[in-house]
Amino acid sequence: MALANGLPAPLTPDQFHPSDPQKARIGQLLFYDKILSGNRNISCGTCHHHDLAGADGLSLGIGEGGTGVGAKRTAGTGEDRIRKRIPRNAPALWNIGHKSIRNLFHDGRLSISDIYGNGYNSPAEEWLPQGLDTITAAQALFPLTAQFEMAGNPKENQIAGAVHDRIDAAWPIIAKRVRVIPEYAELFTNAFADVQTAQDIRITHIGNALGAFINSEWQSYQSPFDDFLNGGAALSAQAVAGMQLFYGKANCASCHSGPLFSDQNFHALSLPAFGPGRTRRFDPIARDVGRMGESDQLEDAYRFRTPSLRNVALTAPYGHNGAFRTLPQIIRHHADPLASKSSWTRDMAQLPDASWLEAIDFVIQSDSREMARQNASLDITPVALTTPEIAALEAFLHSLTDKNALTRPLGRPNKVPSGLPLD
């Protein structure tokens, strides 16, 4: 079949960073252990849960202070209630262990680079420790120090207080929390050649264990589309029609390219704006300028990293702020962003109730000049799609769902060494 953008080469296991099974097992426990959070009340798995295909099912997450998982997660009560929603949607972790990954986060603020002598350009700059095996290992350290994600508020705990001084001041505290637990001490000494005693455990070991788990646990290359690429079972007629649109008329593959369905570049989609925004000290407005927040280049304003579409049917809501709950909604938005935006309603966002935050949730929409700036920043040329064509594209996207997406190699543990409850 003739396609405007050629089909990608198949994904294979050898294209991923190798992971030591012993380290991955430690990473699995740490991933769900709330000992890594400032107030011991949230884990990585809370917002990247196995039951939710590595995501959290919310537009904007409920971080430190909340309770529960997914749509049932609540924003806390009394002194423990959250002070701010997480500014961006929690991305699923599929295939970030692929060797081609060069940047992570919606704004690409973590990238492979020698600029600081530690292998990465990151918010920690020169204070990110050396010895992190992969970009995934580096990425795993940042939620631990984020106030509204896992660290907590200043004066609440030692970790949050240390972060307030400087980001790297928190990591030794976290490492000590882990190494004083006998089961972790034994696991680390058995898995890491440079760990002879518990005292040798550093934040780099924790990051590398988390990275080994994430890299091996969230690999996806066994979908119906992969079978099709490898000469196996044919796709349904509707999915084939959607594939032809994806790689042709709809021009989806111009950004969602390659075997990961992402060019890892940054594009402006003019999504409906809401939430607290990713504010900066000198730019406190409740908006999210995307890549510009990292690069400080005006041409990067409102551009966000192209997400992978692997298992996308399982990881709603969609967009950097989770503005759309369904695949047809986000497909329509890509086809005609401004028309879609004009018909968007606030109930389309999946936001757990937090009455004390309602005043800020949609305040940015009252700023007509900001809305004009966001509308003017658009990298998509509208394409007229019929309802059957949208359905066909949806069918193709469903063909990217891995047959083992909800049954992973390690999964969620039954308990963790700290003894803290699991989400």
N, C-alpha and C positions, 0 to 999 in steps of 0.2 A: 504494500500500500504506500502511496506517496504522501509524505507528511512534510509540512513546511519546516518543522524542527525535528531532526532525526531522533529516533528512540535511543535511550541511554544504554550503555553496556550493562550487563547484569552485575549486581552486587555479589561479592563472594567473601567468605570469612577471612581470607588472608588480607583483605583491604582494611581490616581493623587493627588497632593497636593490640598486641597480645596482653593477656591479663593472667597473672599468677593466681591459681585457684585459692590458695591459702589467703592471699591478700584480699581477693574478692570476697571471701567469706567474712573477713574482718569488716570490710566495707559494707557488706549487707547489714551487719549488726549495727554499725555506726550510723548507717543511713536511717535507721528507724529508732535510734537511741536518743532520747531527749537530753542526755547528759551534755550534748554539744551545744545546747542553747543556754542563754544567760540565766533564765528563770526555770530551766529544766521542764519546760511545758510544751515544746514543739520540736519536731525532728524534720530532717530533709524529706522523709516519707510522708509527712503531713500534707505537703503541697505537691508531691510527686508520687502519689500512691499507686501501688500495684492494681488495686481494684478500679482505678480510674485511668488505666493505661499510661501511668507515669505523669499525670497531670492532676488538677484538683477540681475540675468541673465548674469553676467560678470565673466570672469576668475579671474581677480584681480580687486577689486572695485576702483571706483573713489570717494574718500572721500571728506574731507573739501576743498572747493574751486571749486568743480565741479557743474554742473547744469543738471537737468533732472533726469530721472529714467530709469534703465535697459539699453537695447542696445542703447537707445537714449541719455544716459548720456554723457556729454562732460566734458573735463578736465579743463575748465575754460580758461580765457584769461588774458593777462597783469599781473598786480600784484596779481590778484586773482587766477591765474592758480595753479594747484596742483604742489607740489614739489616732490611728490613721489606717486607711486601707492600703494594701500593697499597691503601688502606683501602676504596675503592669501585670498582664496575664502571666500565669505560671506556665512556661513552655514545657511540653513533654521532652523527654531525654533521648528519644530514639536516634540512634546512630551518631551521637556526638563523639563516639570513640573511633569514628572513621578517620583514617590517616590524612584525608584531605581537609579536615576541619581546620580553619585558620583563625576564626574569631567566634566569640560566643557572647551571649546576652543580646537583647533586642537592639541595643545601640552599638554592639560590637566593642564594648569598652574593655574587653579582654581579648588580646590577640597575640599570636606568636611573633616575637620581636626580640632583638638583642639590645634594644635601646637602654635598658636598665641593667644589663649584665646578668639577668637571671632567667632569660629565655622568653619573657613576656612583657608586653605593654599592658599595664593593669592599673586599677585605681590605687593599688598599693605601691606603685612605682618601684623605687629601689628597695623598699622594705618588704617586698614579697620574697620569701626565702628561696634560696637556690636548692635544687634537688628534687623538684616536682617533675614526675615522669612525663606527663602529658598535659595538654591544655585542660582536659577534664579534671585532672587532679588539682590544677590551679583554680579552676572555676568553683570547685567544691568548697573552697575556703571562704569565699566572700559572703554567702548567706549567713555564715556563722557570726559575722561581724556587722551585719545590717540591723540597725535598730528595730525596725518594724517587722523584720522577717524572723530573726532568731535571737538576736543579742538582748533585746529589751531596752528599756529607757535608762538614761543615766541615773545613778544613785539607787537603782533597783538591785543591781548585782555587780560583782567584781568585773565580769567580762564587759558589760556595757560601759562601766566607768573607764576601763582600760582603753576601749575603742575611742572614747571621747578624747583621750590624750593622743593616741596615735594607733592606727589600725593594727600594727604588728605587736603592740603591747598586749593584745588579747590572746594571741595564739599560744603563748607559753602557758597561760592559765587554763586554756582548753586542753592542751596536751597533758597537763598535770591531772586534771579531772579524770582523764582516760587512764593514765598509767598507774594511778593508785587503786584501780579496780583489778584484783588478782587475775580474773579470767582474761581481761584484755592484755595484761602484762604477759601472760603465758602465750597467748595467740600471737602477739607482736614478736616476741623473742623467737618463736618457731618459724615465723614467716619472713622476717627481715634479717638478712645476714649482718647488717650493721647495728642490730639491736641485741646486745648481750644481756642487759638487765632492763628492768622497767624504767630506770633513770635515763636510758638512751632514747626513749620514745619522744619524738618531736612532732610538731605540726605537719612537717613534710611527710612523715610516715602515715599520719591520719589522712592527709590529702591523697597520698598515693593509694591507700587502701580504698578510700571512697572512689577514686578514679578507676581503679581496677574493677570494682563492682559495677559502676555505672557503664563503663566501656563494654563489659561482657554481658551485663544483664539486659541492656536495652538495644541489642542488635536486631535489626529487622530486614530480612532479605528472603522471606518465604511467603510472599503474598501471591494471589492469583496473577498479578501482573508480572511478578518474577518468574512464575511457572511459564507464562506466555513467552517472556523473553528467552527462556531456556529451552523453548521448543516443546513445552508441555501442553497442558489443557488449554483450549481456546477460551477467550473471554466471551461473555454474553454479547449478543448483537448490540444491545444498548451500551455496554461498556466500550465496545469497539468504536461505536459512533462517538462516544464521549472522548475516547483517546484521540480520534481524528480531529475533534474540535480542540482538544487540549494542545496538540502539537501543530494545529493549523489555524483555523479562523479565529478562535478565542485567544490565541497568542499567550496562553498560560505559560508555556515552556520557555518564553523569553526570559523569565525570572525563575520559575520553578524548574530548573534545568538539571541535567545530569542524573546519576543514580540516586542521589539524596533528595532530588526535587527542590534544590535550592542553589542559587548562584552565590550565596553568602555575601551578596551585596546589599545595598540599602536603597529603598524605594519609598516614595510618598504615595499613600493610598487615600488620604483624606478621610480617615475613619471618623465617625462621630466622636466628639471629645467629651470626656467625663472623668470623674475621679479626682484625686488630690494633685495629680500631675507629678512629674519628677522634677521638683523645684531645685534651684541652686541658690546659694547664699545671695548672689547679686541679681538673681532673677526669681523672686519668690512667688510669681504668679502661678496659679494652679493649672499649668499646662505642661505638655510633654513635647519638647522640641526634637526628640529622637536622637539621631546620630550627631547632630550639632552639639548636643550636651557633652559629647566625648571629644569631638574634633575642634569645636569652636569655629567651624567654617560655616558661613551663612548659607552656602549652597547645600549643606547637609540638613537644613531645617526640615523637620517633620518626616524625615526618612528613617525607616526601620529595616532591620535585617530580614531578608526573605526566609520565612520558616520552611522547614522540611514538611512534605505532605505525607510522609510515611505514617500510617495508622491515623490519618487525619479524621476519619469518620468516628473515631473513639475519643477524640480529645477536644471536643467543643467546650466552651465557646471559642470563637475565632477572632484573630486580629491581635495586635500588640496590647490592646486593652480589653479583649474579649467582647467586642461590641455586638457580635452576632452569634445567636445560639445554634443556628442550623447551617448545613452546607448550602442549601439553596439561597439562603440570605447572603452569605459571604460571596457566593458565585455571582449573584446579581450585583453586589457592590463592586466587584472587580469589573463587571461588564459596563457599568455606568455609575461611577462613584458618587457624583453629585446628585443624581436622581435618587439613588439609594439613600444617601444621607438626608435628603429632604423629607423622605418618608419614614425615617427611623424614629422610633418612640422609646422613651426611657425604660419602659417595661421590657424591652428586648435585651437589656443588660441583666446578667445574673449576679445580683448584688445582695448578699445576706443583709438582713435588717440591722441597721445601726442608726437609730434615730438621732443620736448626737452628732452624726456625721452628715446628715441629710443636707444641711445648709451648704456644704462644700461639694457634694457629689456632682452636681451639674452646674455649679456657679460659672464655670468657664464659658458656658454657652451664652451667657448674658453679655459677654465681651464681643461686641460686633466687629471690632477691628481685628481681634485675634482670630475670630471665625473667618474673616475675609482672608487673612494671611494663610490659614490652613487650607481653605478652599482653593487658593491660588497655587499652592504647592501640590502638584499632582503629576505623577509619572505614568499614568494610564491613559491610553487613548480609548474612548468608549467603543464598545462593540455591541451591535444589536443581536441579542440572543432570544430565541423563542422559548416558551415554556418547555417544549420537548427537548430542546438543546440543553437547557439547564438541567433537566432530569438526566440526560445522557452524561453530562459532565459529572453529575453526582454519582452515577453508576460507576464511572471510571475511577473516581476517587475512592469509592468503596473497594475497588479491586486492589488498592494499595494497602489493605488491612492484612497484616500478617496472620497466618492461621494459628500461630502460637502467641499472639499479642497479649492475651490475658493469662497465659500459662508460661511463666518465665523460668529460666534455669534454677534460680534460687528462691525468688519470691519474697514474700514478707515473712520474717522470722516469727516464731511463736513467743519468744521472749528475748530480752537483751541483757547483757552483763550488768548494767547499772541497776536492774530491777525496776526501773521506771515503767509506767504503763505505756502500751503501744496504741497508736491511732490505727 
